Amino acid sequence: MQFNEMPFQDAVPVDGYGPNMFRVGGKAYEGAVLICGEQVIPWGGYADTEALLEIRARVDFVIVGTGAEMTHLPPAFRGPMDEAGLGLEHMATPTAARTYNVLASEGRRVAVALLPV
């Protein structure tokens, strides 16, 4: 799936996604990714809480794309985020990517962690 172009100042957009891949800022990435500002970081999924905790001072909240379907976040993942005061919003990955693009294009302090579809 490919998205429509939007203006971005200090962030890279999610341009599209497919099976086990994302196109972000014109580049292809395999597997899960964490996008914060102009950084695209390989993300280890729910086991990788440290990557999200490292960016918490730079964002107001993180959108978590849970894959093809929306699922609940595992307590072992959500717990450390709650303890650190990092807000999470979870939704299916396609919706998470679109929501991130809209908020980032508005200049909001948001990151997105995406599991592949």
A tleap script that builds the chain and sets N, CA, C and O, in Angstrom:
source leaprc.protein.ff14SB
mol = sequence {
  NMET GLN PHE ASN GLU MET PRO PHE GLN ASP
  ALA VAL PRO VAL ASP GLY TYR GLY PRO ASN
  MET PHE ARG VAL GLY GLY LYS ALA TYR GLU
  GLY ALA VAL LEU ILE CYS GLY GLU GLN VAL
  ILE PRO TRP GLY GLY TYR ALA ASP THR GLU
  ALA LEU LEU GLU ILE ARG ALA ARG VAL ASP
  PHE VAL ILE VAL GLY THR GLY ALA GLU MET
  THR HIE LEU PRO PRO ALA PHE ARG GLY PRO
  MET ASP GLU ALA GLY LEU GLY LEU GLU HIE
  MET ALA THR PRO THR ALA ALA ARG THR TYR
  ASN VAL LEU ALA SER GLU GLY ARG ARG VAL
  ALA VAL ALA LEU LEU PRO CVAL
}
set mol.1.N position { 0.848 -1.164 0.000 }
set mol.1.CA position { 0.000 0.000 0.000 }
set mol.1.C position { 0.891 1.222 0.000 }
set mol.1.O position { 1.915 1.241 0.682 }
set mol.2.N position { 0.518 2.244 -0.754 }
set mol.2.CA position { 1.249 3.495 -0.820 }
set mol.2.C position { 0.349 4.616 -0.320 }
set mol.2.O position { -0.864 4.586 -0.529 }
set mol.3.N position { 0.948 5.606 0.342 }
set mol.3.CA position { 0.192 6.718 0.903 }
set mol.3.C position { 0.364 7.971 0.054 }
set mol.3.O position { 1.302 8.076 -0.736 }
set mol.4.N position { -0.547 8.912 0.228 }
set mol.4.CA position { -0.448 10.202 -0.449 }
set mol.4.C position { 0.642 11.044 0.196 }
set mol.4.O position { 0.932 10.905 1.384 }
set mol.5.N position { 1.237 11.915 -0.601 }
set mol.5.CA position { 2.314 12.768 -0.104 }
set mol.5.C position { 1.756 13.867 0.801 }
set mol.5.O position { 0.711 14.453 0.520 }
set mol.6.N position { 2.487 14.135 1.909 }
set mol.6.CA position { 2.120 15.176 2.858 }
set mol.6.C position { 3.390 15.956 3.180 }
set mol.6.O position { 4.486 15.413 3.034 }
set mol.7.N position { 3.280 17.201 3.608 }
set mol.7.CA position { 4.484 17.966 3.968 }
set mol.7.C position { 5.024 17.549 5.345 }
set mol.7.O position { 4.262 17.429 6.303 }
set mol.8.N position { 6.331 17.334 5.434 }
set mol.8.CA position { 6.975 16.973 6.697 }
set mol.8.C position { 8.164 17.895 6.900 }
set mol.8.O position { 8.904 18.182 5.960 }
set mol.9.N position { 8.348 18.369 8.157 }
set mol.9.CA position { 9.481 19.240 8.442 }
set mol.9.C position { 10.602 18.494 9.146 }
set mol.9.O position { 11.709 18.413 8.613 }
set mol.10.N position { 10.351 17.956 10.313 }
set mol.10.CA position { 11.392 17.314 11.106 }
set mol.10.C position { 11.106 15.830 11.315 }
set mol.10.O position { 11.453 15.271 12.356 }
set mol.11.N position { 10.487 15.204 10.349 }
set mol.11.CA position { 10.129 13.789 10.471 }
set mol.11.C position { 10.157 13.154 9.087 }
set mol.11.O position { 10.038 13.838 8.071 }
set mol.12.N position { 10.316 11.849 9.067 }
set mol.12.CA position { 10.217 11.112 7.805 }
set mol.12.C position { 8.871 10.395 7.774 }
set mol.12.O position { 8.423 9.872 8.794 }
set mol.13.N position { 8.225 10.367 6.608 }
set mol.13.CA position { 6.918 9.727 6.512 }
set mol.13.C position { 7.020 8.240 6.216 }
set mol.13.O position { 8.012 7.756 5.669 }
set mol.14.N position { 5.971 7.536 6.591 }
set mol.14.CA position { 5.803 6.161 6.138 }
set mol.14.C position { 5.174 6.274 4.749 }
set mol.14.O position { 4.031 6.709 4.610 }
set mol.15.N position { 5.933 5.878 3.721 }
set mol.15.CA position { 5.461 5.995 2.343 }
set mol.15.C position { 4.582 4.813 1.936 }
set mol.15.O position { 3.698 4.953 1.091 }
set mol.16.N position { 4.828 3.654 2.539 }
set mol.16.CA position { 4.061 2.476 2.184 }
set mol.16.C position { 4.512 1.284 3.009 }
set mol.16.O position { 5.460 1.376 3.789 }
set mol.17.N position { 3.827 0.164 2.829 }
set mol.17.CA position { 4.162 -1.053 3.556 }
set mol.17.C position { 3.733 -2.257 2.732 }
set mol.17.O position { 2.919 -2.141 1.817 }
set mol.18.N position { 4.284 -3.400 3.064 }
set mol.18.CA position { 3.929 -4.654 2.417 }
set mol.18.C position { 4.312 -5.781 3.353 }
set mol.18.O position { 4.665 -5.535 4.506 }
set mol.19.N position { 4.249 -7.014 2.874 }
set mol.19.CA position { 4.603 -8.148 3.725 }
set mol.19.C position { 6.042 -8.022 4.247 }
set mol.19.O position { 6.993 -8.058 3.466 }
set mol.20.N position { 6.193 -7.876 5.546 }
set mol.20.CA position { 7.482 -7.798 6.242 }
set mol.20.C position { 8.372 -6.651 5.773 }
set mol.20.O position { 9.596 -6.762 5.846 }
set mol.21.N position { 7.790 -5.553 5.293 }
set mol.21.CA position { 8.612 -4.415 4.870 }
set mol.21.C position { 7.850 -3.106 5.004 }
set mol.21.O position { 6.619 -3.060 5.009 }
set mol.22.N position { 8.644 -2.039 5.114 }
set mol.22.CA position { 8.101 -0.681 5.144 }
set mol.22.C position { 8.943 0.180 4.229 }
set mol.22.O position { 10.145 -0.050 4.090 }
set mol.23.N position { 8.331 1.167 3.605 }
set mol.23.CA position { 9.052 2.196 2.861 }
set mol.23.C position { 8.875 3.470 3.667 }
set mol.23.O position { 7.760 3.957 3.856 }
set mol.24.N position { 10.006 4.003 4.143 }
set mol.24.CA position { 9.990 5.170 5.027 }
set mol.24.C position { 10.959 6.202 4.463 }
set mol.24.O position { 12.142 5.916 4.273 }
set mol.25.N position { 10.460 7.386 4.199 }
set mol.25.CA position { 11.316 8.436 3.670 }
set mol.25.C position { 12.012 8.044 2.386 }
set mol.25.O position { 13.135 8.477 2.127 }
set mol.26.N position { 11.346 7.217 1.568 }
set mol.26.CA position { 11.913 6.808 0.283 }
set mol.26.C position { 12.832 5.607 0.330 }
set mol.26.O position { 13.342 5.193 -0.711 }
set mol.27.N position { 13.064 5.029 1.510 }
set mol.27.CA position { 13.949 3.869 1.637 }
set mol.27.C position { 13.157 2.667 2.139 }
set mol.27.O position { 12.193 2.814 2.892 }
set mol.28.N position { 13.576 1.482 1.714 }
set mol.28.CA position { 12.900 0.247 2.130 }
set mol.28.C position { 13.587 -0.334 3.365 }
set mol.28.O position { 14.813 -0.327 3.472 }
set mol.29.N position { 12.776 -0.837 4.294 }
set mol.29.CA position { 13.257 -1.468 5.525 }
set mol.29.C position { 12.517 -2.787 5.710 }
set mol.29.O position { 11.300 -2.853 5.533 }
set mol.30.N position { 13.252 -3.831 6.065 }
set mol.30.CA position { 12.630 -5.114 6.359 }
set mol.30.C position { 12.363 -5.230 7.849 }
set mol.30.O position { 13.127 -4.716 8.665 }
set mol.31.N position { 11.285 -5.901 8.198 }
set mol.31.CA position { 10.974 -6.156 9.593 }
set mol.31.C position { 10.386 -4.953 10.295 }
set mol.31.O position { 10.024 -3.958 9.666 }
set mol.32.N position { 10.296 -5.060 11.612 }
set mol.32.CA position { 9.706 -4.017 12.446 }
set mol.32.C position { 10.616 -2.791 12.500 }
set mol.32.O position { 11.840 -2.911 12.475 }
set mol.33.N position { 9.995 -1.605 12.574 }
set mol.33.CA position { 10.758 -0.357 12.633 }
set mol.33.C position { 10.177 0.571 13.693 }
set mol.33.O position { 8.995 0.506 14.029 }
set mol.34.N position { 11.045 1.432 14.207 }
set mol.34.CA position { 10.673 2.510 15.110 }
set mol.34.C position { 11.070 3.804 14.415 }
set mol.34.O position { 12.225 3.972 14.024 }
set mol.35.N position { 10.125 4.713 14.261 }
set mol.35.CA position { 10.379 5.981 13.575 }
set mol.35.C position { 10.165 7.107 14.570 }
set mol.35.O position { 9.094 7.243 15.163 }
set mol.36.N position { 11.203 7.911 14.741 }
set mol.36.CA position { 11.147 9.039 15.657 }
set mol.36.C position { 11.875 10.200 14.999 }
set mol.36.O position { 13.092 10.155 14.820 }
set mol.37.N position { 11.137 11.233 14.642 }
set mol.37.CA position { 11.740 12.361 13.943 }
set mol.37.C position { 12.255 11.908 12.591 }
set mol.37.O position { 11.503 11.365 11.782 }
set mol.38.N position { 13.527 12.131 12.351 }
set mol.38.CA position { 14.130 11.724 11.087 }
set mol.38.C position { 14.869 10.403 11.201 }
set mol.38.O position { 15.538 9.984 10.256 }
set mol.39.N position { 14.757 9.738 12.354 }
set mol.39.CA position { 15.425 8.455 12.578 }
set mol.39.C position { 14.499 7.297 12.282 }
set mol.39.O position { 13.329 7.314 12.662 }
set mol.40.N position { 15.025 6.288 11.600 }
set mol.40.CA position { 14.337 5.017 11.392 }
set mol.40.C position { 15.248 3.951 11.983 }
set mol.40.O position { 16.374 3.758 11.524 }
set mol.41.N position { 14.752 3.263 13.004 }
set mol.41.CA position { 15.555 2.324 13.781 }
set mol.41.C position { 14.933 0.939 13.663 }
set mol.41.O position { 13.724 0.798 13.842 }
set mol.42.N position { 15.733 -0.093 13.364 }
set mol.42.CA position { 15.173 -1.445 13.437 }
set mol.42.C position { 14.658 -1.675 14.858 }
set mol.42.O position { 15.321 -1.329 15.836 }
set mol.43.N position { 13.469 -2.263 14.955 }
set mol.43.CA position { 12.846 -2.458 16.263 }
set mol.43.C position { 12.663 -3.939 16.510 }
set mol.43.O position { 12.232 -4.667 15.616 }
set mol.44.N position { 12.981 -4.393 17.700 }
set mol.44.CA position { 12.899 -5.805 18.060 }
set mol.44.C position { 11.521 -6.246 18.508 }
set mol.44.O position { 11.388 -7.318 19.099 }
set mol.45.N position { 10.494 -5.456 18.248 }
set mol.45.CA position { 9.135 -5.834 18.625 }
set mol.45.C position { 8.903 -5.670 20.120 }
set mol.45.O position { 9.597 -4.906 20.791 }
set mol.46.N position { 7.925 -6.392 20.626 }
set mol.46.CA position { 7.517 -6.228 22.022 }
set mol.46.C position { 8.631 -6.523 23.023 }
set mol.46.O position { 8.583 -6.032 24.151 }
set mol.47.N position { 9.628 -7.311 22.638 }
set mol.47.CA position { 10.740 -7.607 23.547 }
set mol.47.C position { 11.705 -6.424 23.665 }
set mol.47.O position { 12.526 -6.387 24.581 }
set mol.48.N position { 11.612 -5.469 22.755 }
set mol.48.CA position { 12.546 -4.345 22.700 }
set mol.48.C position { 11.921 -3.096 23.328 }
set mol.48.O position { 11.537 -2.165 22.621 }
set mol.49.N position { 11.823 -3.084 24.649 }
set mol.49.CA position { 11.274 -1.918 25.339 }
set mol.49.C position { 12.303 -0.795 25.426 }
set mol.49.O position { 11.941 0.380 25.486 }
set mol.50.N position { 13.574 -1.154 25.434 }
set mol.50.CA position { 14.641 -0.159 25.608 }
set mol.50.C position { 14.632 0.892 24.497 }
set mol.50.O position { 14.851 2.073 24.764 }
set mol.51.N position { 14.384 0.476 23.266 }
set mol.51.CA position { 14.383 1.428 22.149 }
set mol.51.C position { 13.335 2.517 22.351 }
set mol.51.O position { 13.587 3.687 22.065 }
set mol.52.N position { 12.162 2.132 22.842 }
set mol.52.CA position { 11.108 3.121 23.081 }
set mol.52.C position { 11.435 3.994 24.283 }
set mol.52.O position { 11.169 5.196 24.271 }
set mol.53.N position { 12.005 3.399 25.313 }
set mol.53.CA position { 12.355 4.174 26.504 }
set mol.53.C position { 13.435 5.210 26.192 }
set mol.53.O position { 13.464 6.276 26.807 }
set mol.54.N position { 14.322 4.906 25.242 }
set mol.54.CA position { 15.389 5.842 24.872 }
set mol.54.C position { 14.855 7.109 24.208 }
set mol.54.O position { 15.502 8.154 24.277 }
set mol.55.N position { 13.699 7.039 23.571 }
set mol.55.CA position { 13.168 8.213 22.859 }
set mol.55.C position { 12.115 8.977 23.656 }
set mol.55.O position { 11.584 9.976 23.170 }
set mol.56.N position { 11.807 8.529 24.860 }
set mol.56.CA position { 10.660 9.098 25.589 }
set mol.56.C position { 10.777 10.597 25.840 }
set mol.56.O position { 9.749 11.269 25.925 }
set mol.57.N position { 11.960 11.143 25.959 }
set mol.57.CA position { 12.096 12.582 26.195 }
set mol.57.C position { 11.822 13.391 24.924 }
set mol.57.O position { 11.602 14.600 25.001 }
set mol.58.N position { 11.834 12.745 23.767 }
set mol.58.CA position { 11.659 13.444 22.496 }
set mol.58.C position { 10.226 13.426 21.971 }
set mol.58.O position { 9.910 14.109 20.997 }
set mol.59.N position { 9.351 12.638 22.622 }
set mol.59.CA position { 7.989 12.485 22.105 }
set mol.59.C position { 6.964 12.633 23.221 }
set mol.59.O position { 7.278 12.475 24.401 }
set mol.60.N position { 5.737 12.938 22.825 }
set mol.60.CA position { 4.632 12.988 23.781 }
set mol.60.C position { 3.978 11.621 23.937 }
set mol.60.O position { 3.450 11.290 24.999 }
set mol.61.N position { 4.018 10.832 22.869 }
set mol.61.CA position { 3.492 9.467 22.924 }
set mol.61.C position { 3.998 8.683 21.720 }
set mol.61.O position { 4.540 9.251 20.772 }
set mol.62.N position { 3.809 7.360 21.777 }
set mol.62.CA position { 4.220 6.468 20.703 }
set mol.62.C position { 2.996 5.708 20.214 }
set mol.62.O position { 2.232 5.157 21.006 }
set mol.63.N position { 2.825 5.687 18.915 }
set mol.63.CA position { 1.797 4.860 18.298 }
set mol.63.C position { 2.433 3.497 18.030 }
set mol.63.O position { 3.525 3.422 17.467 }
set mol.64.N position { 1.763 2.434 18.425 }
set mol.64.CA position { 2.280 1.085 18.211 }
set mol.64.C position { 1.382 0.381 17.201 }
set mol.64.O position { 0.187 0.201 17.434 }
set mol.65.N position { 1.973 -0.016 16.073 }
set mol.65.CA position { 1.262 -0.801 15.062 }
set mol.65.C position { 1.414 -2.273 15.397 }
set mol.65.O position { 2.530 -2.792 15.410 }
set mol.66.N position { 0.306 -2.953 15.669 }
set mol.66.CA position { 0.328 -4.320 16.192 }
set mol.66.C position { 0.298 -5.395 15.105 }
set mol.66.O position { 0.092 -6.569 15.414 }
set mol.67.N position { 0.498 -5.024 13.849 }
set mol.67.CA position { 0.446 -5.989 12.757 }
set mol.67.C position { -0.822 -5.786 11.945 }
set mol.67.O position { -1.422 -4.712 11.969 }
set mol.68.N position { -1.226 -6.829 11.224 }
set mol.68.CA position { -2.387 -6.726 10.334 }
set mol.68.C position { -3.683 -6.448 11.093 }
set mol.68.O position { -4.588 -5.805 10.561 }
set mol.69.N position { -3.773 -6.922 12.314 }
set mol.69.CA position { -4.962 -6.728 13.142 }
set mol.69.C position { -4.583 -6.001 14.426 }
set mol.69.O position { -3.452 -6.112 14.899 }
set mol.70.N position { -5.527 -5.261 14.985 }
set mol.70.CA position { -5.275 -4.640 16.282 }
set mol.70.C position { -5.371 -5.714 17.368 }
set mol.70.O position { -6.330 -6.483 17.423 }
set mol.71.N position { -4.359 -5.744 18.221 }
set mol.71.CA position { -4.354 -6.665 19.353 }
set mol.71.C position { -3.952 -5.885 20.597 }
set mol.71.O position { -3.422 -4.778 20.503 }
set mol.72.N position { -4.207 -6.468 21.754 }
set mol.72.CA position { -3.782 -5.836 22.999 }
set mol.72.C position { -2.265 -5.919 23.119 }
set mol.72.O position { -1.638 -6.860 22.631 }
set mol.73.N position { -1.689 -4.919 23.777 }
set mol.73.CA position { -0.249 -4.930 24.018 }
set mol.73.C position { 0.050 -5.860 25.185 }
set mol.73.O position { -0.659 -5.841 26.191 }
set mol.74.N position { 1.098 -6.678 25.058 }
set mol.74.CA position { 1.447 -7.589 26.153 }
set mol.74.C position { 1.798 -6.804 27.419 }
set mol.74.O position { 2.458 -5.769 27.334 }
set mol.75.N position { 1.370 -7.279 28.590 }
set mol.75.CA position { 1.688 -6.592 29.847 }
set mol.75.C position { 3.185 -6.403 30.062 }
set mol.75.O position { 3.596 -5.381 30.613 }
set mol.76.N position { 4.002 -7.349 29.647 }
set mol.76.CA position { 5.458 -7.227 29.817 }
set mol.76.C position { 6.030 -6.089 28.978 }
set mol.76.O position { 7.100 -5.568 29.293 }
set mol.77.N position { 5.339 -5.701 27.928 }
set mol.77.CA position { 5.747 -4.572 27.098 }
set mol.77.C position { 5.159 -3.271 27.640 }
set mol.77.O position { 5.865 -2.275 27.794 }
set mol.78.N position { 3.888 -3.294 27.921 }
set mol.78.CA position { 3.193 -2.079 28.363 }
set mol.78.C position { 3.648 -1.625 29.752 }
set mol.78.O position { 3.742 -0.424 30.002 }
set mol.79.N position { 3.928 -2.556 30.651 }
set mol.79.CA position { 4.304 -2.220 32.025 }
set mol.79.C position { 5.464 -1.242 32.129 }
set mol.79.O position { 5.326 -0.209 32.783 }
set mol.80.N position { 6.616 -1.535 31.501 }
set mol.80.CA position { 7.746 -0.596 31.582 }
set mol.80.C position { 7.434 0.777 30.978 }
set mol.80.O position { 7.960 1.792 31.434 }
set mol.81.N position { 6.581 0.805 29.956 }
set mol.81.CA position { 6.206 2.090 29.353 }
set mol.81.C position { 5.351 2.910 30.314 }
set mol.81.O position { 5.541 4.117 30.464 }
set mol.82.N position { 4.408 2.231 30.962 }
set mol.82.CA position { 3.567 2.916 31.953 }
set mol.82.C position { 4.408 3.440 33.108 }
set mol.82.O position { 4.220 4.572 33.552 }
set mol.83.N position { 5.338 2.618 33.596 }
set mol.83.CA position { 6.216 3.032 34.704 }
set mol.83.C position { 7.064 4.239 34.332 }
set mol.83.O position { 7.349 5.085 35.180 }
set mol.84.N position { 7.471 4.322 33.064 }
set mol.84.CA position { 8.306 5.441 32.608 }
set mol.84.C position { 7.474 6.662 32.221 }
set mol.84.O position { 8.029 7.715 31.907 }
set mol.85.N position { 6.151 6.527 32.242 }
set mol.85.CA position { 5.287 7.643 31.872 }
set mol.85.C position { 5.197 7.876 30.370 }
set mol.85.O position { 4.842 8.971 29.935 }
set mol.86.N position { 5.514 6.864 29.579 }
set mol.86.CA position { 5.456 6.990 28.128 }
set mol.86.C position { 4.090 6.527 27.635 }
set mol.86.O position { 3.731 5.359 27.781 }
set mol.87.N position { 3.340 7.443 27.057 }
set mol.87.CA position { 2.014 7.109 26.553 }
set mol.87.C position { 2.085 6.275 25.296 }
set mol.87.O position { 2.901 6.540 24.413 }
set mol.88.N position { 1.233 5.266 25.212 }
set mol.88.CA position { 1.151 4.397 24.049 }
set mol.88.C position { -0.270 4.403 23.506 }
set mol.88.O position { -1.235 4.399 24.270 }
set mol.89.N position { -0.390 4.411 22.207 }
set mol.89.CA position { -1.671 4.218 21.521 }
set mol.89.C position { -1.451 3.062 20.559 }
set mol.89.O position { -0.567 3.133 19.706 }
set mol.90.N position { -2.230 2.009 20.680 }
set mol.90.CA position { -2.026 0.867 19.787 }
set mol.90.C position { -3.190 0.710 18.823 }
set mol.90.O position { -4.346 0.976 19.150 }
set mol.91.N position { -2.841 0.272 17.634 }
set mol.91.CA position { -3.812 0.053 16.566 }
set mol.91.C position { -3.169 -0.836 15.521 }
set mol.91.O position { -1.961 -1.069 15.569 }
set mol.92.N position { -3.943 -1.332 14.588 }
set mol.92.CA position { -3.381 -2.135 13.505 }
set mol.92.C position { -2.327 -1.311 12.768 }
set mol.92.O position { -2.442 -0.089 12.677 }
set mol.93.N position { -1.314 -1.974 12.249 }
set mol.93.CA position { -0.205 -1.282 11.596 }
set mol.93.C position { -0.640 -0.346 10.470 }
set mol.93.O position { -0.141 0.778 10.421 }
set mol.94.N position { -1.543 -0.737 9.559 }
set mol.94.CA position { -1.941 0.224 8.516 }
set mol.94.C position { -2.520 1.514 9.090 }
set mol.94.O position { -2.207 2.603 8.609 }
set mol.95.N position { -3.352 1.400 10.103 }
set mol.95.CA position { -3.946 2.575 10.740 }
set mol.95.C position { -2.887 3.371 11.490 }
set mol.95.O position { -2.905 4.602 11.473 }
set mol.96.N position { -1.967 2.677 12.147 }
set mol.96.CA position { -0.890 3.349 12.883 }
set mol.96.C position { -0.018 4.170 11.944 }
set mol.96.O position { 0.352 5.297 12.272 }
set mol.97.N position { 0.313 3.624 10.790 }
set mol.97.CA position { 1.154 4.343 9.827 }
set mol.97.C position { 0.446 5.598 9.321 }
set mol.97.O position { 1.057 6.663 9.235 }
set mol.98.N position { -0.814 5.477 8.992 }
set mol.98.CA position { -1.573 6.650 8.510 }
set mol.98.C position { -1.705 7.708 9.606 }
set mol.98.O position { -1.523 8.898 9.350 }
set mol.99.N position { -2.019 7.277 10.814 }
set mol.99.CA position { -2.180 8.212 11.929 }
set mol.99.C position { -0.868 8.936 12.220 }
set mol.99.O position { -0.850 10.151 12.419 }
set mol.100.N position { 0.224 8.181 12.241 }
set mol.100.CA position { 1.540 8.791 12.446 }
set mol.100.C position { 1.802 9.852 11.376 }
set mol.100.O position { 2.232 10.959 11.699 }
set mol.101.N position { 1.548 9.526 10.112 }
set mol.101.CA position { 1.815 10.488 9.038 }
set mol.101.C position { 1.046 11.789 9.240 }
set mol.101.O position { 1.601 12.873 9.054 }
set mol.102.N position { -0.207 11.691 9.613 }
set mol.102.CA position { -1.011 12.901 9.827 }
set mol.102.C position { -0.431 13.713 10.983 }
set mol.102.O position { -0.218 14.918 10.846 }
set mol.103.N position { -0.173 13.066 12.118 }
set mol.103.CA position { 0.324 13.790 13.294 }
set mol.103.C position { 1.728 14.354 13.059 }
set mol.103.O position { 2.012 15.486 13.452 }
set mol.104.N position { 2.601 13.580 12.425 }
set mol.104.CA position { 3.961 14.066 12.156 }
set mol.104.C position { 3.941 15.234 11.173 }
set mol.104.O position { 4.734 16.166 11.307 }
set mol.105.N position { 3.041 15.193 10.184 }
set mol.105.CA position { 2.966 16.300 9.222 }
set mol.105.C position { 2.456 17.579 9.881 }
set mol.105.O position { 2.687 18.678 9.377 }
set mol.106.N position { 1.760 17.431 11.012 }
set mol.106.CA position { 1.297 18.596 11.783 }
set mol.106.C position { 2.368 19.100 12.747 }
set mol.106.O position { 2.147 20.080 13.459 }
set mol.107.N position { 3.521 18.442 12.774 }
set mol.107.CA position { 4.605 18.854 13.662 }
set mol.107.C position { 4.480 18.335 15.076 }
set mol.107.O position { 5.161 18.833 15.973 }
set mol.108.N position { 3.632 17.351 15.303 }
set mol.108.CA position { 3.442 16.794 16.646 }
set mol.108.C position { 4.656 15.973 17.063 }
set mol.108.O position { 5.359 15.421 16.217 }
set mol.109.N position { 4.897 15.894 18.362 }
set mol.109.CA position { 6.010 15.108 18.924 }
set mol.109.C position { 5.538 13.674 19.130 }
set mol.109.O position { 5.155 13.272 20.229 }
set mol.110.N position { 5.578 12.912 18.031 }
set mol.110.CA position { 5.060 11.557 18.039 }
set mol.110.C position { 6.067 10.624 17.363 }
set mol.110.O position { 6.792 11.025 16.452 }
set mol.111.N position { 6.097 9.397 17.819 }
set mol.111.CA position { 6.890 8.339 17.189 }
set mol.111.C position { 5.941 7.203 16.863 }
set mol.111.O position { 4.819 7.151 17.368 }
set mol.112.N position { 6.398 6.297 16.018 }
set mol.112.CA position { 5.606 5.122 15.683 }
set mol.112.C position { 6.501 3.891 15.682 }
set mol.112.O position { 7.592 3.903 15.113 }
set mol.113.N position { 6.031 2.838 16.321 }
set mol.113.CA position { 6.705 1.531 16.338 }
set mol.113.C position { 5.796 0.576 15.580 }
set mol.113.O position { 4.660 0.334 15.988 }
set mol.114.N position { 6.299 0.035 14.477 }
set mol.114.CA position { 5.453 -0.745 13.574 }
set mol.114.C position { 5.913 -2.193 13.459 }
set mol.114.O position { 7.062 -2.473 13.115 }
set mol.115.N position { 4.991 -3.107 13.755 }
set mol.115.CA position { 5.204 -4.522 13.457 }
set mol.115.C position { 4.719 -4.763 12.035 }
set mol.115.O position { 3.717 -4.179 11.621 }
set mol.116.N position { 5.405 -5.606 11.283 }
set mol.116.CA position { 4.993 -5.840 9.885 }
set mol.116.C position { 3.615 -6.490 9.779 }
set mol.116.O position { 3.126 -7.126 10.713 }
set mol.117.N position { 3.015 -6.307 8.618 }
set mol.117.CA position { 1.721 -6.944 8.318 }
set mol.117.C position { 1.961 -8.289 7.667 }
set mol.117.O position { 1.007 -8.992 7.333 }
savepdb mol mol.pdb
quit
